[in-house]
Amino acid sequence: MLQSAPTVPPHRVPSTVVLAGATAWKRREAYWFLVAVIVPAACWSRYPALVPYVFAIVLLVALTLRARTIARWMSMLRWGTIADVETVDTALRGDRNLRLAHATGWNVQRRWYTGVVTESAVRYRTGEARGHLFVRGLPFTTGVVLAHSKQPSSAMAISDFPCDLQLDGKGRWAASFPRGFWRQAVATSAMYGYVIAGLTVSLGYR
């Protein structure tokens, strides 16, 4: 099924995408930051010299992974083309209670969801190349799929991005922040601020 008229990359990507990627809330990252809170507290009395290293490692790994994610998003938006979805196979993956993003065309709805989570195997075509990607959450319907023009086997659903996106007819991306984004950005900033403060304080006690 054709999702939109294609435009030729490269596209101009606004700095909004970088800001969104730098401050978006990530549940898995938050879990590991929680571990970083517990481990230093347990080590403080017996191994105080190790505490700064724990904070430094967690901070370095988190920043590296976030930078790689932003670079991937920027590359996909700059060189991505709108793929034609050919088939969708959906499998059930159990009950969950989590926040999901689901796309209908360009429109992405983000909300908390309690119920059965699915994994959709989406097969797409871009030019003569074909590929597939997996979309976890609600069943995939008509969301836009972007395939990398230089690596057609690499693709992303528009719902994978933390900001709302729209590609105009001149190949320029328009990006905006969804409702509730700034609350998540504040939480992310506070989380990183805690680790930086912990690193600073623990260095002072060495």
Wavefront OBJ file of the C-alpha trace (Angstrom):
o trace
v 0.000 0.000 0.000
v 1.325 3.401 -0.935
v 1.673 5.706 2.060
v 2.649 9.024 0.518
v 4.305 10.528 -2.522
v 8.073 9.964 -2.230
v 10.613 12.760 -2.048
v 14.260 12.439 -2.995
v 16.873 12.579 -0.191
v 18.896 14.126 1.288
v 16.354 15.912 3.447
v 16.967 18.816 5.779
v 16.625 17.688 9.410
v 15.784 20.333 12.049
v 17.704 20.620 15.312
v 14.456 19.809 17.110
v 15.165 16.137 16.447
v 18.507 16.363 18.259
v 16.907 18.088 21.245
v 14.150 15.478 21.364
v 16.674 12.660 21.192
v 18.826 14.204 23.914
v 15.968 14.604 26.397
v 13.462 11.840 25.551
v 12.581 9.517 28.437
v 13.710 5.896 28.028
v 12.392 3.255 30.389
v 15.310 0.866 29.939
v 17.810 3.641 30.525
v 15.921 4.686 33.655
v 16.158 1.111 34.956
v 19.934 1.098 34.659
v 20.136 4.508 36.267
v 18.139 3.064 39.177
v 20.714 0.287 39.456
v 23.371 3.008 39.500
v 21.612 4.503 42.527
v 21.487 1.226 44.464
v 24.994 -0.051 43.729
v 26.892 3.073 44.883
v 24.787 3.206 48.047
v 25.722 -0.411 48.814
v 29.402 0.183 48.048
v 29.774 3.546 49.777
v 30.700 2.284 53.254
v 32.920 -0.636 52.238
v 34.390 0.444 48.901
v 34.135 4.248 48.661
v 36.938 4.414 46.091
v 34.784 2.441 43.601
v 31.761 4.739 43.744
v 33.061 7.427 41.324
v 33.886 4.725 38.774
v 30.354 3.326 38.963
v 28.858 6.762 38.313
v 31.375 7.509 35.543
v 30.785 4.198 33.737
v 27.004 4.531 33.865
v 27.167 8.123 32.612
v 29.600 7.295 29.804
v 27.603 4.287 28.598
v 24.305 6.190 28.728
v 25.681 9.165 26.803
v 27.309 6.903 24.208
v 24.120 4.925 23.580
v 22.025 8.089 23.402
v 24.463 9.697 20.949
v 24.376 6.592 18.743
v 20.573 6.637 18.760
v 20.476 10.301 17.756
v 23.005 9.671 14.969
v 20.850 6.815 13.656
v 17.735 8.991 13.709
v 19.482 11.844 11.941
v 20.833 9.526 9.251
v 17.425 7.926 8.727
v 15.652 11.279 8.455
v 18.291 12.728 6.139
v 18.488 9.747 3.793
v 15.158 8.041 4.401
v 12.518 7.421 1.753
v 8.889 6.565 2.348
v 8.556 2.829 1.814
v 5.551 0.948 0.480
v 4.257 -1.576 3.018
v 3.453 -4.884 1.345
v 2.426 -7.258 4.145
v 2.014 -7.195 7.910
v 2.051 -10.276 10.148
v 1.121 -9.752 13.772
v 1.859 -12.020 16.745
v 0.742 -11.696 20.372
v 3.432 -11.056 22.988
v 1.525 -11.093 26.299
v -0.112 -8.578 28.621
v 1.695 -5.372 29.512
v 1.112 -2.020 31.160
v 3.282 0.571 29.416
v 3.315 3.732 27.347
v 3.033 3.065 23.617
v 3.255 5.069 20.407
v 0.987 4.042 17.539
v 0.968 5.658 14.096
v -1.846 6.155 11.637
v -0.232 7.678 8.584
v 1.864 10.582 9.895
v -0.229 10.963 13.027
v 1.298 9.346 16.131
v -0.710 8.827 19.311
v 1.213 8.235 22.536
v -0.630 6.951 25.579
v -0.554 4.468 28.416
v -1.910 1.089 27.468
v -2.904 -1.958 29.490
v -3.585 -5.151 27.589
v -2.136 -7.499 25.023
v 1.040 -6.257 23.322
v 1.797 -7.424 19.796
v 4.802 -7.625 17.516
v 4.165 -6.841 13.860
v 6.527 -8.073 11.149
v 6.251 -5.349 8.487
v 7.556 -6.176 5.018
v 8.186 -3.179 2.814
v 9.504 -2.207 -0.595
v 11.527 0.839 -1.624
v 12.417 0.964 -5.305
v 13.671 -2.486 -6.259
v 14.810 -3.322 -2.724
v 12.761 -5.104 -0.086
v 13.170 -5.467 3.647
v 11.344 -5.948 6.902
v 11.190 -4.482 10.388
v 9.468 -5.385 13.620
v 7.088 -2.984 15.337
v 6.288 -3.801 18.955
v 3.247 -2.441 20.754
v -0.206 -2.142 19.190
v -0.823 -3.905 15.850
v 0.736 -2.014 12.946
v -1.891 -0.488 10.650
v -1.082 2.372 8.269
v 1.861 4.136 9.901
v 4.564 5.646 7.703
v 7.691 3.526 7.283
v 11.040 5.121 6.397
v 13.717 3.058 4.649
v 17.319 4.247 4.389
v 18.092 5.032 0.741
v 21.736 3.970 1.169
v 20.918 0.882 3.239
v 17.422 -0.279 2.200
v 17.512 -3.122 4.728
v 17.459 -0.500 7.518
v 14.051 1.004 8.272
v 12.072 2.660 11.053
v 8.413 3.297 11.735
v 7.481 6.947 12.190
v 6.250 6.038 15.698
v 9.832 5.132 16.696
v 10.764 8.811 16.887
v 10.078 10.799 20.084
v 8.804 13.871 18.210
v 5.996 14.401 15.699
v 7.307 14.513 12.132
v 5.995 15.567 8.752
v 7.823 15.627 5.415
v 6.748 18.351 3.015
v 6.866 18.225 -0.768
v 10.234 20.014 -0.850
v 12.021 17.366 1.200
v 12.102 19.299 4.472
v 11.202 17.783 7.816
v 8.923 19.604 10.214
v 9.320 18.398 13.796
v 7.281 19.306 16.860
v 7.133 18.103 20.444
v 4.146 15.947 21.443
v 1.991 16.744 24.450
v 3.677 15.803 27.700
v 7.140 15.749 26.167
v 8.566 18.430 28.436
v 7.601 16.508 31.566
v 9.651 13.611 30.254
v 12.498 15.969 29.345
v 12.573 17.336 32.906
v 12.640 13.790 34.310
v 15.485 12.825 31.975
v 17.459 15.937 32.897
v 16.933 15.249 36.610
v 18.122 11.668 36.153
v 21.322 12.742 34.436
v 21.754 15.553 36.949
v 21.634 13.036 39.789
v 24.413 10.925 38.265
v 26.581 13.966 37.580
v 26.012 15.207 41.139
v 26.785 11.759 42.519
v 29.986 11.614 40.500
v 31.024 15.077 41.720
v 30.268 14.360 45.383
v 31.923 10.942 45.345
v 35.086 12.412 43.826
v 35.194 14.871 46.714
v 35.234 11.998 49.231
v 38.102 10.104 47.664
l 1 2 3 4 5 6 7 8 9 10 11 12 13 14 15 16 17 18 19 20 21 22 23 24 25 26 27 28 29 30 31 32 33 34 35 36 37 38 39 40 41 42 43 44 45 46 47 48 49 50 51 52 53 54 55 56 57 58 59 60 61 62 63 64 65 66 67 68 69 70 71 72 73 74 75 76 77 78 79 80 81 82 83 84 85 86 87 88 89 90 91 92 93 94 95 96 97 98 99 100 101 102 103 104 105 106 107 108 109 110 111 112 113 114 115 116 117 118 119 120 121 122 123 124 125 126 127 128 129 130 131 132 133 134 135 136 137 138 139 140 141 142 143 144 145 146 147 148 149 150 151 152 153 154 155 156 157 158 159 160 161 162 163 164 165 166 167 168 169 170 171 172 173 174 175 176 177 178 179 180 181 182 183 184 185 186 187 188 189 190 191 192 193 194 195 196 197 198 199 200 201 202 203 204 205 206
